[in-house]
Amino acid sequence: MIIDGVEMRGVAPDDAAALAEAFARNRANMAPTEPVRPDSFYTEAGQRERIAQQMESREAGRLLPFVFVDAANGTPLGTINLGNIQRGPLSSGGLGYWVDESCRGKGLATAGAEEVCRIARDELRLHRVEAGTLVDNLASQRVLAKAGFESYGLAPRYLHINGAWRDHCLFQRILHDDPPAA
């Protein structure tokens, strides 16, 4: 998928150095909405380890990790993933994403969320995709609403973000009502 010169593609081991730079470049902007990360997270070695774990989870069918890159020069501009993939009666996955500050407000996260939901429905045959946002993260809530998600509740002290347990608004998008895939 390419949108306005930005490509969404699967994460690869060769992305480690560039992702380390992208995370480091966006560290201060992401801090209010992210867990506290060790300094090693912002290094090539840290990203190489993270990507290896993602590849293992992808092989096990639990995660689909993607990266947004500038189609002209390959610079990472964010990531998006479908994780916590569950089969059977739940038939669901969880959406997570971040976008480089230079690209915010341009529809990239919304387009990515729509594409991940398409993959979840058409390729994985999942019933629903869920996501959570901090209560005050109105920009992310707008992304989810534009991508067809509906709010369904509040989870008190849901995730440890920026050094404290934070409440989250919960969202879901029902993809179809067919029986679970065999």
Summary of the structure (lengths in Angstrom):
residues: 182
radius of gyration: 15.9
end to end distance: 28.3
largest distance: 44.9
contacts: 536
relative contact order: 0.16
helix: 37%
strand: 35%
